[in-house]
Amino acid sequence: MEIIKKYSLQFLFTILSISICLLIITTLYHFDIISSNIYQLLKLIILLGNILISGIILGKKANKKGYLEGIKLGLFMITLFTLITLITGQGLKLRLLLYDSIMLITAILGGMIGINKK
């Protein structure tokens, strides 16, 4: 039960921080404060930055094998975003598969950094 609590709190933190940051930059984009290119870049940076930070936090909590914590985080995030994509009817595209692999690599990197920063 303690393991479920640890992961669910970290996933909730990750999803909330991504949502809040994306809400802010979407508002800036809506009012034409930032351009479309900057908006697309910021979306990717915010997503990967939050996943990296969450991977580091999970890696610090792990006793060994931080990359496994990163894999768990990455696979959960990929599953969540894939479900959202399928529910909204956008379909799977090569670009989304590339984003998913980048998210997984970032989460693994975060877990490895976190286990070494104890």
C-alpha positions in Angstrom: 0.0 0.0 0.0 2.9 2.3 0.8 4.3 1.8 -2.8 1.0 2.8 -4.4 0.8 5.9 -2.2 4.4 6.8 -3.2 3.8 6.5 -6.9 0.3 8.0 -7.0 1.5 11.1 -5.2 4.4 11.6 -7.6 2.2 11.0 -10.6 -0.3 13.5 -9.3 2.4 16.1 -8.7 3.7 15.5 -12.2 0.3 15.8 -13.9 -0.7 18.9 -11.8 2.6 20.7 -12.5 2.4 20.0 -16.2 -1.3 21.1 -16.3 -0.6 24.4 -14.5 2.5 25.2 -16.6 0.6 24.4 -19.9 -2.4 26.5 -18.7 -0.1 29.5 -18.3 1.6 29.2 -21.6 -1.7 28.5 -23.4 -3.1 31.7 -21.9 0.0 33.6 -23.1 -0.5 32.1 -26.6 -4.2 32.9 -26.6 -3.5 36.6 -26.0 -0.8 36.6 -28.7 2.0 37.3 -26.2 4.1 34.4 -27.5 4.3 33.1 -31.1 3.3 29.7 -32.3 6.8 28.4 -32.6 7.7 29.4 -29.1 4.5 27.9 -27.9 5.3 24.5 -29.4 8.8 24.6 -28.0 7.7 25.6 -24.5 5.1 22.8 -24.5 7.8 20.2 -25.2 10.3 21.8 -22.7 7.7 22.0 -19.9 6.6 18.4 -20.5 10.2 17.0 -20.5 11.3 19.2 -17.7 8.5 18.1 -15.4 9.1 14.4 -16.3 12.8 14.9 -15.6 12.2 16.4 -12.2 9.7 13.7 -11.3 12.2 11.1 -12.4 14.9 12.7 -10.2 12.5 12.8 -7.2 11.6 9.1 -7.7 15.2 8.2 -8.2 16.2 9.8 -4.9 13.5 7.8 -3.1 14.7 4.5 -4.6 17.3 2.3 -2.9 18.9 1.1 -6.1 18.3 0.9 -9.9 16.9 4.4 -10.5 16.5 3.6 -14.1 13.6 1.2 -13.2 11.9 4.1 -11.4 12.3 6.2 -14.5 10.9 3.4 -16.7 7.8 3.1 -14.4 7.3 6.8 -14.5 7.8 7.0 -18.3 5.5 4.1 -19.1 2.8 5.5 -16.9 3.0 8.9 -18.6 3.1 7.3 -22.1 0.0 5.2 -21.2 -1.8 8.2 -19.9 -1.1 10.4 -22.9 -1.8 7.6 -25.3 -5.2 7.1 -23.7 -6.0 10.8 -23.9 -4.9 10.8 -27.6 -7.1 7.8 -28.4 -10.1 9.2 -26.5 -9.9 12.6 -28.3 -9.9 10.7 -31.6 -6.6 12.1 -32.9 -5.1 8.7 -33.6 -1.5 7.5 -33.3 1.0 9.1 -35.5 4.8 8.8 -35.9 5.3 12.2 -34.3 3.5 11.0 -31.1 5.6 7.8 -31.0 8.7 10.0 -31.2 7.4 12.1 -28.3 6.6 9.0 -26.3 10.1 7.6 -26.8 11.7 11.0 -25.8 9.5 11.1 -22.7 10.6 7.6 -21.7 14.3 8.4 -22.2 13.9 11.6 -20.2 12.2 9.7 -17.3 14.9 7.1 -17.3 17.6 9.8 -17.3 15.8 11.5 -14.4 15.7 8.3 -12.4 19.4 7.7 -13.0 20.3 11.2 -12.0 18.2 10.9 -8.9 19.7 7.7 -7.6 23.2 9.2 -8.0 22.3 12.5 -6.3 21.6 10.9 -2.9 
